């Protein structure tokens, strides 16, 4: 049986790893390679690197650090940040990334999802979605890496993820913005609704701090992977402890 | 002396990780798309991610199918990974019917989802098929139940059950995770993306 994936997320800004709260007030937490290597050694199942300044600045994620990551990492990793074309994606994938994730550019040009899937296969194409609660619904935001450029996209989350799947996305990462950086747990309700919309894998993001949060999101929302950043960076939760505990509680994880 | 290994470059996919892993293990690695170099190779690795027909086109356009077959017949250690494994089979159904290298008889078929999610992406266990075992294979020394990283939507179905080296559970089914015929081995999963367990497999292949 496929194991539930534990994913460490590294937000990269100006070449270092940063972490904010509710997508703002970013602080430097460490060097890219050092953190990547540490999580790999701890048994992380996958890494996601977000160049959070790339889209708002209208530039692409720099290729150099992707190559350096590929040199030290032998587990799958995904790179996101301003990938706007097949050419951009090719450069990242040929630098050694296993997947690319698109967020704001997919909102501007949904056809990009199909183009990327046709060339690289849908297993390579992750669509990242930044979603905020709005009354009884969920709204998609874009350019969330910049406090000054963040804006509503005008799309509803549950409709958008279903459309992304139809267009050829191989996986959805759903960042629940209300939870981001709070440590109050994943938005299980939203993620369960998202899960019901999809047949492709869904990765939960935003709010993880405790083992209970992972257990709940796997059991109650049925997600395929759960991502955390701050809890791992700050050492509040270590990957081996988390996995051993989840295994004890009867969840399939890779030890 | 370090093992010489030839990685076949046929213009598809990302070869970065495979090369890096082989270098890391101390092998002398040659990346080539030349039929002469492939014919002269010692150990051969056929990597690849992508569509079956694109992969076969890449091999045939470069005149690589024949030297690969000859190297295999000559008993040289040969390892296919992911698409590189699938192309060892006779035929694939991916986007129409396409002939493969035919070094292991059987077909490549779409994973039958049966309510599960496809692509099959992530870490999954492997084990020998019922009655099978791994001594003297590329999986010798790997404990059944060890997890490897998979990412695929199609799966090999060798016609001879004895060519099925390993399986991975998928709902109520068991998908073919590795094939073997004599000196030819194929892994559906990615040893180069499977951390220490994957490196151990590549190391075993290099020592064959």
Interface residues (C-beta under 8 A of the other chain):
Chain A: X1 X2 X3 X5 X40 X43 X45 X70 X71 X74 X75 X76 X93 X94 X95 X96 X97 X98 X120 X121 X122 X123 X124 X170 X171 X199 X200 X201 X224 X225 X254
Chain B: X14 X16 X17 X20 X21 X24 X49 X50 X51 X113 X117 X118 X119 X120 X121 X122 X123 X124 X125 X147 X149 X150 X151 X152 X153 X169 X170 X190 X192 X193 X194 X195 X198 X199
